Structure formats: C-alpha cells, structure tokens
C-alpha cells in the first residue's frame, strides 16, 4: 500500500478527514516511507506552523510521533531507484496528464507506488486519484 503525503500528514495533525485516514491506514500495520514522502510530510509540519495552523509544540509533537513510527517500524524505509522512477514519471505524464491535469509531484508519487509494486494507493487528492486509476492502481480516496 502507498499512502500519499497528504494522507500521512492527517495521521499526525488533526485535519478534516483525519479519522477516515486513520481508519483506512489502521488495516495496514506497516507503511512504506521513501525520501519524497518524508520530505513532504516534515515540510508540511513546518509550513503549517509558519502559517499559524500549528503551534511549535504541536509541530514538535507531530515530528516526535513520526520519528517514533520510523523507529518502531510502522513506517519502513524503502529503497528507490530514482532514475527509473523519474523516467517512468515522464512516461506516465505523457500518457495521462492531458486528461487529468495531474501535477508533477502527484505523478511522481504514483510512479513510486508502481515502482514499489504497491497494490493500493491512498490519497486525499481527487486529481491524483484519477491519475492513479488511469495507471490501473486501485485507489482509496479520503474525502
């Protein structure tokens, strides 16, 4: 299973649909974590603090629980052949961007899910969900 960064953030920060995200992810004891996911999640925490959505203490707590999930193996680092993933992303974009208007990072996450042979893609982004379906990935859309 591949959990997009927007859904991962909902597991650490109370946002609309956090409960739904937690319920869907709860069925899977281990989630893959790659460098792009970690960058986006940690950067989201900092951006939310800078916008005043989170306090410094809330950001620190979110980072603590993310780190704890990494240490305890709930989030498991996975090796990525970035050259292959980027090349696949380009090909996928060529095939499906015109009809979905997906963004580059959305395509990159989908290419990562395919590269990691994930059987399920979980996202809270409708455009990304549509793109994943075009790529024949089963999708759970958190709404």
DSSP file (Angstrom, degrees, kcal/mol; ACC not computed):
  #  RESIDUE AA STRUCTURE BP1 BP2  ACC     N-H-->O    O-->H-N    N-H-->O    O-->H-N    TCO  KAPPA ALPHA  PHI   PSI    X-CA   Y-CA   Z-CA
    1    1 A X              0   0    0      0, 0.0    31,-0.7     0, 0.0     2,-0.5   0.000 360.0 360.0 360.0 140.0    0.0    0.0    0.0
    2    2 A X  E     -a  121   0A   0    118,-2.9   120,-3.0    29,-0.1     2,-0.6  -0.972 360.0-161.7-116.2 123.9    1.2    3.5   -0.8
    3    3 A X  E     -a  122   0A   0     -2,-0.5   120,-0.2    29,-0.3   118,-0.1  -0.926  19.8-130.3-107.2 118.2   -0.1    6.4    1.3
    4    4 A X    >>  -     0   0    0    118,-2.8     4,-2.2    -2,-0.6     3,-0.8  -0.222  24.5-109.4 -63.7 156.2    0.3    9.8   -0.2
    5    5 A X  H 3> S+     0   0    0      1,-0.3     4,-2.5     2,-0.2     5,-0.2   0.832 116.3  60.0 -59.5 -35.5    2.0   12.5    1.9
    6    6 A X  H 3> S+     0   0    0      1,-0.2     4,-1.0     2,-0.2    -1,-0.3   0.860 109.4  43.6 -62.2 -34.6   -1.3   14.5    2.3
    7    7 A X  H <> S+     0   0    0     -3,-0.8     4,-0.7   115,-0.2    -2,-0.2   0.885 110.4  55.3 -76.4 -40.4   -2.9   11.4    3.9
    8    8 A X  H >X S+     0   0    0     -4,-2.2     3,-1.3     1,-0.2     4,-0.6   0.908 104.1  54.8 -58.4 -41.5    0.2   10.8    6.1
    9    9 A X  H >X S+     0   0    0     -4,-2.5     4,-2.2     1,-0.3     3,-1.6   0.902 101.0  59.5 -57.9 -40.6    0.0   14.4    7.4
   10   10 A X  H 3< S+     0   0    0     -4,-1.0     5,-0.3     1,-0.3    -1,-0.3   0.710  97.9  60.5 -62.6 -20.0   -3.5   13.7    8.5
   11   11 A X  H << S+     0   0    0     -3,-1.3    -1,-0.3    -4,-0.7    -2,-0.2   0.705 116.8  29.4 -78.3 -19.6   -2.2   10.8   10.7
   12   12 A X  H << S+     0   0    0     -3,-1.6     2,-0.4    -4,-0.6    -2,-0.2   0.618 121.0  48.5-114.0 -20.1   -0.1   13.2   12.7
   13   13 A X  S  < S-     0   0    0     -4,-2.2     2,-0.7    -5,-0.2    -1,-0.2  -0.986  87.3-115.6-125.5 130.9   -2.0   16.5   12.5
   14   14 A X        +     0   0    0     -2,-0.4     2,-0.3    -3,-0.1    -3,-0.1  -0.552  55.3 149.8 -69.7 113.6   -5.7   16.8   13.2
   15   15 A X    >   -     0   0    0     -2,-0.7     3,-2.2    -5,-0.3     4,-0.3  -0.852  57.7 -67.2-133.6 167.5   -7.2   17.9    9.9
   16   16 A X  T 3  S+     0   0    0     -2,-0.3    -6,-0.0     1,-0.3    -1,-0.0  -0.386 125.5  17.6 -54.5 137.1  -10.6   17.3    8.2
   17   17 A X  T 3> S+     0   0    0    126,-0.1     4,-2.4     1,-0.0    -1,-0.3   0.559  83.6 127.8  75.1  10.5  -10.8   13.6    7.4
   18   18 A X  H <> S+     0   0    0     -3,-2.2     4,-2.6     1,-0.2     5,-0.2   0.905  73.7  52.3 -61.2 -40.0   -8.0   12.6    9.8
   19   19 A X  H  > S+     0   0    0     -4,-0.3     4,-2.2     2,-0.2    -1,-0.2   0.912 110.1  47.7 -63.7 -41.8  -10.3   10.0   11.4
   20   20 A X  H  > S+     0   0    0      2,-0.2     4,-2.2     1,-0.2     5,-0.2   0.920 111.8  50.3 -64.8 -43.1  -11.1    8.5    8.0
   21   21 A X  H  X S+     0   0    0     -4,-2.4     4,-2.5     1,-0.2     5,-0.2   0.930 111.3  48.5 -60.4 -45.4   -7.4    8.4    7.0
   22   22 A X  H  X S+     0   0    0     -4,-2.6     4,-2.2     1,-0.2    -1,-0.2   0.888 110.3  51.9 -62.7 -39.7   -6.6    6.7   10.3
   23   23 A X  H  X S+     0   0    0     -4,-2.2     4,-0.5     2,-0.2    -1,-0.2   0.903 112.7  44.4 -65.0 -41.1   -9.3    4.1    9.8
   24   24 A X  H >< S+     0   0    0     -4,-2.2     3,-0.8     1,-0.2    -2,-0.2   0.922 117.8  43.5 -68.9 -43.7   -8.1    3.2    6.3
   25   25 A X  H >< S+     0   0    0     -4,-2.5     3,-2.5     1,-0.2    -2,-0.2   0.790  97.2  75.1 -74.6 -28.2   -4.5    3.0    7.3
   26   26 A X  H 3< S+     0   0    0     -4,-2.2    -1,-0.2     1,-0.3    -2,-0.2   0.778  85.5  65.8 -55.7 -28.0   -5.1    1.1   10.5
   27   27 A X  T << S+     0   0    0     -3,-0.8     2,-0.5    -4,-0.5    -1,-0.3   0.621  96.7  62.1 -70.3 -12.1   -5.7   -2.0    8.4
   28   28 A X    <   -     0   0    0     -3,-2.5    -1,-0.1     1,-0.1     3,-0.0  -0.943  67.0-164.2-121.1 110.5   -2.1   -2.0    7.3
   29   29 A X  S    S+     0   0    0     -2,-0.5     2,-0.4     1,-0.1    -1,-0.1   0.750  76.5  40.3 -69.1 -24.8    0.5   -2.4   10.1
   30   30 A X        -     0   0    0     45,-0.0     2,-0.4    46,-0.0    45,-0.2  -0.990  66.3-166.1-130.3 132.2    3.5   -1.2    8.1
   31   31 A X  E     -c   75   0B   0     43,-3.4    45,-3.0    -2,-0.4     2,-0.2  -0.939  25.2-117.8-115.6 136.7    3.6    1.7    5.6
   32   32 A X  E     -c   76   0B   0    -31,-0.7     2,-0.4    -2,-0.4   -29,-0.3  -0.480  27.3-162.7 -71.7 143.0    6.4    2.3    3.1
   33   33 A X  E     +c   77   0B   0     43,-2.8    45,-1.8    -2,-0.2     2,-0.2  -0.988   9.4 179.4-129.3 122.9    8.3    5.5    3.6
   34   34 A X     >  -     0   0    0     -2,-0.4     4,-2.3    43,-0.2     5,-0.2  -0.700  44.5 -98.2-114.0 172.6   10.5    7.0    0.8
   35   35 A X  H  > S+     0   0    0     43,-0.3     4,-2.5    -2,-0.2     5,-0.2   0.848 120.7  53.1 -60.4 -37.5   12.6   10.2    0.8
   36   36 A X  H  > S+     0   0    0      2,-0.2     4,-2.6     1,-0.2    -1,-0.2   0.925 109.6  48.2 -65.6 -44.2   10.0   12.2   -1.0
   37   37 A X  H  > S+     0   0    0      2,-0.2     4,-2.7     1,-0.2     5,-0.3   0.940 113.0  48.0 -60.2 -46.7    7.2   11.2    1.4
   38   38 A X  H  X S+     0   0    0     -4,-2.3     4,-2.5     1,-0.2     5,-0.3   0.922 112.1  49.5 -62.7 -43.4    9.4   12.1    4.4
   39   39 A X  H  X S+     0   0    0     -4,-2.5     4,-2.4    -5,-0.2     5,-0.2   0.943 113.9  45.2 -58.5 -49.0   10.4   15.5    2.9
   40   40 A X  H  X S+     0   0    0     -4,-2.6     4,-2.1     2,-0.2    -2,-0.2   0.899 114.5  47.2 -66.3 -41.0    6.8   16.4    2.1
   41   41 A X  H  X S+     0   0    0     -4,-2.7     4,-2.0    -5,-0.2    -1,-0.2   0.954 115.7  43.6 -67.0 -49.2    5.4   15.4    5.5
   42   42 A X  H  X S+     0   0    0     -4,-2.5     4,-1.9    -5,-0.3    -2,-0.2   0.900 114.6  50.6 -64.1 -39.4    8.1   17.1    7.5
   43   43 A X  H  X S+     0   0    0     -4,-2.4     4,-2.6    -5,-0.3    -1,-0.2   0.875 106.8  55.1 -65.8 -36.7    7.9   20.2    5.3
   44   44 A X  H  X S+     0   0    0     -4,-2.1     4,-2.8     2,-0.2     5,-0.2   0.906 105.1  53.2 -61.7 -41.7    4.1   20.3    5.8
   45   45 A X  H  X S+     0   0    0     -4,-2.0     4,-1.9     1,-0.2    -1,-0.2   0.941 111.9  44.8 -58.4 -46.8    4.6   20.3    9.5
   46   46 A X  H  X S+     0   0    0     -4,-1.9     4,-2.5     1,-0.2    -2,-0.2   0.904 113.5  49.8 -65.8 -40.6    6.9   23.3    9.3
   47   47 A X  H  X S+     0   0    0     -4,-2.6     4,-2.0     2,-0.2     6,-0.2   0.903 109.1  51.9 -65.1 -41.0    4.6   25.1    6.8
   48   48 A X  H  <>S+     0   0    0     -4,-2.8     5,-2.2     1,-0.2     6,-1.4   0.889 111.1  48.1 -63.6 -37.9    1.6   24.6    9.0
   49   49 A X  H ><5S+     0   0    0     -4,-1.9     3,-1.4     4,-0.2    -2,-0.2   0.935 110.4  51.2 -65.8 -44.8    3.5   26.1   11.9
   50   50 A X  H 3<5S+     0   0    0     -4,-2.5    -2,-0.2     1,-0.3    -1,-0.2   0.820 109.1  51.2 -63.7 -30.8    4.6   29.1    9.9
   51   51 A X  T 3<5S-     0   0    0     -4,-2.0    -1,-0.3    -5,-0.2    -2,-0.2   0.504 117.8-113.1 -82.6  -3.9    1.0   29.7    8.8
   52   52 A X  T < 5S+     0   0    0     -3,-1.4    -3,-0.2    -4,-0.3    -2,-0.1   0.589  87.9 116.0  84.0   9.9   -0.1   29.6   12.4
   53   53 A X  S   <S+     0   0    0     -5,-2.2     2,-0.3    -6,-0.2    -4,-0.2   0.838  80.8  32.6 -77.6 -33.8   -2.2   26.5   11.9
   54   54 A X  S    S-     0   0    0     -6,-1.4    -2,-0.3    -9,-0.1     2,-0.2  -0.895  79.6-130.0-118.9 149.8    0.1   24.6   14.4
   55   55 A X     >  -     0   0    0     -2,-0.3     4,-2.3     1,-0.1     5,-0.2  -0.492  35.1-105.2 -84.1 167.6    2.0   25.8   17.4
   56   56 A X  H  > S+     0   0    0      1,-0.2     4,-2.5     2,-0.2     5,-0.2   0.888 123.5  52.8 -60.0 -38.8    5.6   25.0   17.8
   57   57 A X  H  > S+     0   0    0      2,-0.2     4,-2.3     1,-0.2    -1,-0.2   0.882 108.1  49.9 -65.3 -38.5    4.7   22.4   20.4
   58   58 A X  H  > S+     0   0    0      2,-0.2     4,-2.4     1,-0.2    -2,-0.2   0.903 111.4  48.6 -67.3 -40.6    2.2   20.8   18.1
   59   59 A X  H  X S+     0   0    0     -4,-2.3     4,-2.6     2,-0.2     5,-0.2   0.931 111.6  49.9 -62.9 -44.8    4.8   20.6   15.3
   60   60 A X  H  X S+     0   0    0     -4,-2.5     4,-2.3     1,-0.2    -2,-0.2   0.907 111.1  49.2 -60.5 -42.5    7.4   19.1   17.7
   61   61 A X  H  X S+     0   0    0     -4,-2.3     4,-2.5     2,-0.2    -1,-0.2   0.912 110.2  50.6 -63.9 -42.5    4.8   16.5   18.8
   62   62 A X  H  X S+     0   0    0     -4,-2.4     4,-2.1     1,-0.2    -2,-0.2   0.923 112.0  47.2 -61.9 -43.7    4.0   15.6   15.2
   63   63 A X  H  X S+     0   0    0     -4,-2.6     4,-2.8     2,-0.2    -1,-0.2   0.888 110.0  54.2 -64.0 -38.7    7.6   15.2   14.4
   64   64 A X  H  X S+     0   0    0     -4,-2.3     4,-2.6    -5,-0.2    -2,-0.2   0.939 110.4  45.0 -59.8 -48.2    8.2   13.1   17.5
   65   65 A X  H  X S+     0   0    0     -4,-2.5     4,-2.2     2,-0.2    -1,-0.2   0.846 112.3  52.0 -69.2 -32.8    5.4   10.7   16.6
   66   66 A X  H  X S+     0   0    0     -4,-2.1     4,-1.7    -5,-0.2    -1,-0.2   0.943 111.9  46.6 -63.6 -47.3    6.6   10.5   13.0
   67   67 A X  H  X S+     0   0    0     -4,-2.8     4,-2.6     1,-0.2    -2,-0.2   0.899 111.0  52.8 -60.4 -41.4   10.1    9.6   14.3
   68   68 A X  H  X S+     0   0    0     -4,-2.6     4,-2.8     1,-0.2     6,-0.2   0.904 106.9  51.4 -62.6 -42.6    8.6    7.1   16.7
   69   69 A X  H  <>S+     0   0    0     -4,-2.2     6,-2.0     2,-0.2     5,-1.4   0.843 110.8  49.9 -64.1 -32.2    6.8    5.4   13.9
   70   70 A X  H ><5S+     0   0    0     -4,-1.7     3,-0.7     4,-0.2    -2,-0.2   0.934 113.3  44.8 -68.6 -46.5   10.1    5.2   12.0
   71   71 A X  H 3<5S+     0   0    0     -4,-2.6    -2,-0.2     1,-0.2    -3,-0.2   0.895 114.5  48.5 -64.6 -41.3   11.9    3.7   15.0
   72   72 A X  T 3<5S-     0   0    0     -4,-2.8    -1,-0.2    -5,-0.2    -2,-0.2   0.493 114.9-114.7 -81.7  -3.2    9.2    1.2   15.8
   73   73 A X  T < 5S+     0   0    0     -3,-0.7    -3,-0.2    -4,-0.4    -4,-0.1   0.514  83.6 119.9  86.0   4.7    8.9    0.1   12.2
   74   74 A X  S   <S+     0   0    0     -5,-1.4   -43,-3.4    -6,-0.2     2,-0.6   0.891  83.2  42.6 -66.9 -38.1    5.4    1.3   11.4
   75   75 A X  E    S-c   31   0B   0     -6,-2.0     2,-0.6   -45,-0.2    -2,-0.3  -0.953  86.2-163.8-105.8 119.5    7.0    3.5    8.7
   76   76 A X  E     -c   32   0B   0    -45,-3.0   -43,-2.8    -2,-0.6    -6,-0.1  -0.906  17.5-126.3-112.9 120.5    9.5    1.4    6.9
   77   77 A X  E     -c   33   0B   0     -2,-0.6     2,-0.4   -45,-0.2   -43,-0.2  -0.359  28.2-160.9 -60.7 138.6   12.2    3.0    4.7
   78   78 A X        -     0   0    0    -45,-1.8   -43,-0.3    -2,-0.0     2,-0.2  -0.965  18.8-115.4-124.5 140.2   12.2    1.5    1.2
   79   79 A X        -     0   0    0     -2,-0.4     2,-0.4   -45,-0.1   -45,-0.0  -0.485  32.6-162.8 -72.7 143.9   14.9    1.7   -1.4
   80   80 A X        -     0   0    0     -2,-0.2     2,-1.2    36,-0.0     3,-0.1  -0.993  23.7-143.8-132.4 132.2   14.1    3.6   -4.6
   81   81 A X     >  -     0   0    0     -2,-0.4     4,-2.4     1,-0.2     5,-0.2  -0.777  25.3-172.9 -88.7  90.8   15.7    3.6   -8.0
   82   82 A X  H  > S+     0   0    0     -2,-1.2     4,-2.7     1,-0.2     5,-0.2   0.826  77.6  55.8 -62.4 -34.6   15.1    7.3   -8.5
   83   83 A X  H  > S+     0   0    0      2,-0.2     4,-2.3     1,-0.2    -1,-0.2   0.948 111.2  44.0 -62.5 -47.0   16.3    7.3  -12.1
   84   84 A X  H  > S+     0   0    0      1,-0.2     4,-2.4     2,-0.2    -2,-0.2   0.903 114.1  50.6 -63.8 -41.1   13.8    4.6  -13.1
   85   85 A X  H  X S+     0   0    0     -4,-2.4     4,-2.5     2,-0.2    -2,-0.2   0.914 111.1  48.0 -65.2 -42.6   11.0    6.3  -11.1
   86   86 A X  H  X S+     0   0    0     -4,-2.7     4,-2.1     2,-0.2    -1,-0.2   0.910 112.1  49.1 -65.0 -41.5   11.7    9.7  -12.8
   87   87 A X  H  X S+     0   0    0     -4,-2.3     4,-1.9    -5,-0.2    -2,-0.2   0.910 112.7  48.0 -63.4 -41.2   11.8    8.1  -16.3
   88   88 A X  H  X S+     0   0    0     -4,-2.4     4,-2.8     1,-0.2    -2,-0.2   0.886 108.6  55.2 -66.2 -38.4    8.5    6.3  -15.5
   89   89 A X  H  X S+     0   0    0     -4,-2.5     4,-2.8     1,-0.2    -2,-0.2   0.908 106.6  50.5 -59.8 -42.8    7.0    9.5  -14.2
   90   90 A X  H  X S+     0   0    0     -4,-2.1     4,-2.2     2,-0.2    -1,-0.2   0.928 112.0  47.0 -61.5 -45.3    7.8   11.2  -17.5
   91   91 A X  H  X S+     0   0    0     -4,-1.9     4,-1.6     2,-0.2    -2,-0.2   0.909 112.8  49.1 -64.6 -41.9    6.2    8.4  -19.5
   92   92 A X  H  X S+     0   0    0     -4,-2.8     4,-2.5     1,-0.2     5,-0.4   0.918 110.4  51.2 -63.5 -42.8    3.1    8.4  -17.2
   93   93 A X  H  X S+     0   0    0     -4,-2.8     4,-2.0     1,-0.2     5,-0.4   0.905 107.4  53.1 -60.6 -41.3    2.8   12.2  -17.6
   94   94 A X  H  < S+     0   0    0     -4,-2.2    -1,-0.2     1,-0.2    -2,-0.2   0.864 115.3  42.2 -60.4 -36.0    3.0   11.9  -21.3
   95   95 A X  H  < S+     0   0    0     -4,-1.6    -2,-0.2    -5,-0.1    -1,-0.2   0.854 131.1  13.0 -80.9 -36.4    0.1    9.4  -21.2
   96   96 A X  H  X S+     0   0    0     -4,-2.5     4,-1.6    -5,-0.1     3,-0.3   0.552  94.3  89.2-127.6  -8.4   -2.3   10.9  -18.7
   97   97 A X  H  X S+     0   0    0     -4,-2.0     4,-3.3    -5,-0.4     5,-0.2   0.901  86.5  59.0 -63.6 -39.7   -1.6   14.5  -17.8
   98   98 A X  H  4 S+     0   0    0     -5,-0.4    -1,-0.2     1,-0.2    -2,-0.1   0.876 113.5  37.2 -57.4 -39.0   -3.7   15.9  -20.6
   99   99 A X  H  4 S+     0   0    0     -3,-0.3    -1,-0.2    -4,-0.1    -2,-0.2   0.724 129.9  29.6 -87.5 -20.8   -6.8   14.2  -19.3
  100  100 A X  H  < S-     0   0    0     -4,-1.6    -2,-0.2    -3,-0.1    -3,-0.2   0.670  84.7-140.1-111.0 -21.5   -6.2   14.5  -15.6
  101  101 A X     <  +     0   0    0     -4,-3.3    -4,-0.1    -5,-0.3    -3,-0.1   0.799  39.0 176.0  60.2  30.9   -4.2   17.7  -15.2
  102  102 A X        -     0   0    0     -6,-0.2    -1,-0.2    -5,-0.2     2,-0.2  -0.306  27.7-118.9 -65.1 149.3   -2.2   16.0  -12.5
  103  103 A X     >  -     0   0    0      1,-0.1     4,-2.2     4,-0.0     5,-0.2  -0.489  24.9-108.1 -85.7 160.1    0.8   17.8  -11.0
  104  104 A X  H  > S+     0   0    0      1,-0.2     4,-2.5     2,-0.2     5,-0.1   0.898 118.3  49.7 -56.9 -46.0    4.4   16.6  -11.3
  105  105 A X  H  > S+     0   0    0      1,-0.2     4,-2.2     2,-0.2    -1,-0.2   0.866 108.6  53.7 -65.4 -34.5    4.6   15.5   -7.6
  106  106 A X  H  > S+     0   0    0      2,-0.2     4,-1.9     1,-0.2    -1,-0.2   0.927 110.6  46.7 -62.6 -43.7    1.4   13.7   -7.9
  107  107 A X  H  X S+     0   0    0     -4,-2.2     4,-2.7     1,-0.2    -2,-0.2   0.897 109.5  54.5 -64.4 -40.4    2.7   11.7  -10.9
  108  108 A X  H  X S+     0   0    0     -4,-2.5     4,-2.2     1,-0.2    -1,-0.2   0.907 107.3  50.0 -61.6 -42.4    6.0   11.1   -9.0
  109  109 A X  H  X S+     0   0    0     -4,-2.2     4,-2.4     2,-0.2    -1,-0.2   0.903 111.4  48.9 -62.8 -40.2    4.1    9.5   -6.1
  110  110 A X  H  X S+     0   0    0     -4,-1.9     4,-2.3     2,-0.2    -2,-0.2   0.909 110.1  50.6 -67.3 -41.2    2.1    7.3   -8.4
  111  111 A X  H  X S+     0   0    0     -4,-2.7     4,-2.7     1,-0.2    -1,-0.2   0.882 110.0  51.8 -62.6 -37.2    5.3    6.2  -10.2
  112  112 A X  H  X S+     0   0    0     -4,-2.2     4,-2.6     2,-0.2    -2,-0.2   0.924 108.0  50.9 -63.4 -44.1    6.8    5.4   -6.8
  113  113 A X  H  <>S+     0   0    0     -4,-2.4     5,-2.7     1,-0.2    -2,-0.2   0.911 113.3  45.5 -60.6 -41.9    3.8    3.3   -5.9
  114  114 A X  H ><5S+     0   0    0     -4,-2.3     3,-1.2     3,-0.2    -1,-0.2   0.911 111.7  52.0 -66.7 -42.2    4.1    1.4   -9.1
  115  115 A X  H 3<5S+     0   0    0     -4,-2.7    -2,-0.2     1,-0.3    -1,-0.2   0.880 111.6  46.5 -60.0 -39.8    7.9    1.0   -8.7
  116  116 A X  T 3<5S-     0   0    0     -4,-2.6    -1,-0.3    -5,-0.1    -2,-0.2   0.421 111.9-124.0 -84.3   1.4    7.3   -0.4   -5.2
  117  117 A X  T < 5 +     0   0    0     -3,-1.2     2,-0.3    -4,-0.2    -3,-0.2   0.882  43.9 177.6  56.4  43.3    4.6   -2.7   -6.5
  118  118 A X      < -     0   0    0     -5,-2.7    -1,-0.2    -6,-0.2     3,-0.1  -0.588  25.4-152.4 -77.1 137.1    2.0   -1.4   -4.1
  119  119 A X  S    S+     0   0    0     -2,-0.3    19,-0.3     1,-0.1     2,-0.3   0.439  77.1  38.1 -90.5  -0.2   -1.4   -2.9   -4.6
  120  120 A X        -     0   0    0     17,-0.1  -118,-2.9    -7,-0.1     2,-0.5  -0.986  63.1-155.4-153.3 138.7   -3.3    0.1   -3.3
  121  121 A X  E     -ab   2 139A   0     17,-2.5    19,-2.5    -2,-0.3     2,-0.5  -0.975  11.0-164.2-119.0 124.0   -2.9    3.9   -3.5
  122  122 A X  E     +ab   3 140A   0   -120,-3.0  -118,-2.8    -2,-0.5     2,-0.3  -0.937  22.3 150.8-113.7 124.9   -4.4    6.0   -0.8
  123  123 A X  E     - b   0 141A   0     17,-2.2    19,-3.1    -2,-0.5    -2,-0.0  -0.944  45.1-148.7-145.8 162.4   -4.8    9.8   -1.4
  124  124 A X  S    S+     0   0    0     -2,-0.3     2,-0.6    17,-0.2    17,-0.1   0.182  76.6  95.4-113.4  11.3   -7.0   12.7   -0.4
  125  125 A X     >  -     0   0    0      1,-0.1     4,-2.5   -19,-0.0     5,-0.2  -0.916  60.3-157.8-111.0 116.8   -6.5   14.4   -3.8
  126  126 A X  H  > S+     0   0    0     -2,-0.6     4,-2.3     1,-0.2     5,-0.2   0.887  93.9  49.6 -61.4 -41.9   -9.2   13.8   -6.5
  127  127 A X  H  > S+     0   0    0      1,-0.2     4,-2.3     2,-0.2    -1,-0.2   0.918 112.2  47.8 -64.4 -42.6   -6.9   14.6   -9.4
  128  128 A X  H  > S+     0   0    0      2,-0.2     4,-2.7     1,-0.2    -2,-0.2   0.894 110.2  52.9 -65.1 -39.1   -4.2   12.3   -8.1
  129  129 A X  H  X S+     0   0    0     -4,-2.5     4,-2.3     2,-0.2    -2,-0.2   0.914 109.0  49.6 -61.2 -42.8   -6.8    9.5   -7.6
  130  130 A X  H  X S+     0   0    0     -4,-2.3     4,-1.9     2,-0.2    -2,-0.2   0.915 111.3  48.7 -63.0 -42.8   -7.9    9.9  -11.1
  131  131 A X  H  X S+     0   0    0     -4,-2.3     4,-1.3     2,-0.2    -2,-0.2   0.927 110.1  51.6 -62.8 -44.9   -4.4    9.7  -12.4
  132  132 A X  H  <>S+     0   0    0     -4,-2.7     5,-2.6     1,-0.2     3,-0.3   0.895 108.5  51.7 -60.0 -40.3   -3.7    6.6  -10.3
  133  133 A X  H ><5S+     0   0    0     -4,-2.3     3,-1.9     1,-0.2    -1,-0.2   0.888 104.6  55.9 -64.4 -37.8   -6.8    4.9  -11.7
  134  134 A X  H 3<5S+     0   0    0     -4,-1.9    -1,-0.2     1,-0.3    -2,-0.2   0.828 105.9  52.8 -60.1 -30.4   -5.6    5.7  -15.2
  135  135 A X  T 3<5S-     0   0    0     -4,-1.3    -1,-0.3    -3,-0.3    -2,-0.2   0.287 122.0-110.9 -88.6   9.3   -2.4    3.8  -14.2
  136  136 A X  T < 5 +     0   0    0     -3,-1.9     2,-0.5     1,-0.2    -3,-0.2   0.733  69.6 144.7  68.4  24.5   -4.6    0.8  -13.1
  137  137 A X      < -     0   0    0     -5,-2.6    -1,-0.2    -6,-0.1     2,-0.2  -0.814  54.8-119.8 -90.5 130.8   -3.8    1.3   -9.4
  138  138 A X        -     0   0    0     -2,-0.5   -17,-2.5   -19,-0.3     2,-0.4  -0.500  39.3-155.4 -63.4 139.7   -6.6    0.5   -7.1
  139  139 A X  E     -b  121   0A   0    -19,-0.2     2,-0.5    -2,-0.2   -17,-0.2  -0.941  25.5-162.7-128.1 139.9   -7.4    3.8   -5.1
  140  140 A X  E     -b  122   0A   0    -19,-2.5   -17,-2.2    -2,-0.4     2,-0.6  -0.994  19.7-156.8-113.4 121.7   -8.9    4.8   -1.8
  141  141 A X  E     -b  123   0A   0     -2,-0.5     2,-0.6   -19,-0.2   -17,-0.2  -0.888   6.5-146.8-102.1 118.0   -9.9    8.4   -1.9
  142  142 A X              0   0    0    -19,-3.1   -16,-0.1    -2,-0.6  -124,-0.0  -0.744 360.0 360.0 -82.0 119.9  -10.1   10.0    1.5
  143  143 A X              0   0    0     -2,-0.6    -1,-0.1   -18,-0.0  -126,-0.1   0.410 360.0 360.0-114.2 360.0  -12.9   12.6    1.2
